[in-house]
């Protein structure tokens, strides 16, 4: 197992995400990462191994902003390396996404997407989901929500995922099928996570 988190609110996003990921550590993981959105650009920090490795990286390169996503990974497709750790993004970093679960039809989707010119940067099944959101939200003019709705029509398997977009400030979009996901609605802040 593994975990995802999403946060939007007034607190310092890197601290909130790291604290949330520590609470998901008990589920087991082999790598961890976070992505944040600030001033219209997405930043990603990720590391293989323990959360302490990611904490060191964040201490070196703190991320500001008030919106972000985080992940602890239990590799199913692709080695547990820094390159395969989540969040995953499109090449221009217009969208970043964290995913728990398995996309069963990833191989055929990847072939079609590569034929359409999409370049893959990891060995994960997850990356096809990033490309589908990119296709519908960046290449075509759908909102992030609509792009997620269109993307999930194409994938088979179990998932909980959360995605942010450099084009849509102040929001994350999450979806689930067969994997746990809880929503926390607060005063001026909202969360999603794999567990409370
Ligand atoms: N299947 C994805 C991967 O291998 C997600 C694994 C997970 O649930 O952490 O990257």
Boltz pocket constraint, residues with backbone or C-beta under 6 A from the ligand:
constraints:
  - pocket:
      binder: B
      contacts: [[A, 1], [A, 2], [A, 3], [A, 72], [A, 73], [A, 74], [A, 75], [A, 76], [A, 77], [A, 78], [A, 84], [A, 99], [A, 100], [A, 101], [A, 102], [A, 103], [A, 124], [A, 125], [A, 126]]
      max_distance: 6.0
